[in-house]
Amino acid sequence: MNQQEIHDFEVAHAKLPAQTIREAMADALRNVLETMFFAEVTPVEEGEFAYADGALACMVECRGAHRGSFGVVVDRAAHELLCAGFYGEDESDVTSRQMEDLICELTNMLAGAALGLFSPEHLCVLSSPEVCSAEGAGSAVAGEELSRCTVALDGGHLTLWCSLRGDA
Amino acid sequence: MYDILIVDDSRAMRNFLRRSLAMTDLDIGTVHEANNGQEALTLLGEHPVSLIFSDINMPVMDGAAFITELSRRELTRKIPVVVVSSDSSLERLHQVLGLGARSYLPKPFSPEMLEREVSRLLDPECDEALEGVAG
């Protein structure tokens, strides 16, 4: 980046409207999935769907200016298609290791993008993403504020959840 | 021909960067990969490169320590480093540029954005041509 580009980056940040964490999550989902996964996303209201058996989940801890955790739950068929788009391979050629690698990378990207929109001035550090059980993922935790945002994709749904501590 | 080094603990991200580079019109040679800064320093001793992509959060040696070490070494201090990170905060931008990184590419980014950034760092004439086309 040259000085002009750094200046432009700072101006762009300064012009970012204040967003709630949920608005930031919705924008992050659209930006990340459309730009790097070449996927079409449609927002979905909570309660209009249920995850089928075999859904995948991953979570990452966040510390710094904001503390808590972010996570992703995604239907297996949708994730296979996301993998195909990201790796540029046929979905039938995507391996289970690639799927696991990618849900970790996806969780990291979505958490980072949401935090960048929600709190662009402040530094937050994300832990290494960890694959977890989809069952109960993103459930409310005492003392933390839970936000969830879901989109429909080819092959199923994807939910990004975030649980930030009240004292953050 | 430009040899490139990708330093990232995410196999998925290394794969995406490699694939994005292959999609460009740039004259890309060998693309090396390392899991962390320490591995990258070892690799650079045997394989000089024209450009480095580096993540920030990595085990063993993170991106900040890696860039600092590069700038201390005579053989590596002039290699342009592009930091690729999901952290798009202003604080992080100033930190990595202050350490000596030449560019910062926050995720998400498209293959076109990557090509423009690589062109600017490796081939300024090509960058000017792209800007001319963009209008």
Interface residues (C-beta under 8 A of the other chain):
Chain A: M1 I6 F9 E10 H13 N31 V32 T35 M36 F86 Y87 G88 Q98 D101 L102 C104 E105 N108 M109 A111 G112 A113 L115 G116 S119 P120 E121 H122 L123 C124 V125 L126 S128
Chain B: D9 S10 R11 A12 M13 N15 F16 R19 N57 P59 S85 S86 D87 S88 S89 L90 E91 R92 L93 Q95 L97 R102 S103 Y104 P106 K107 P108 F109 S110
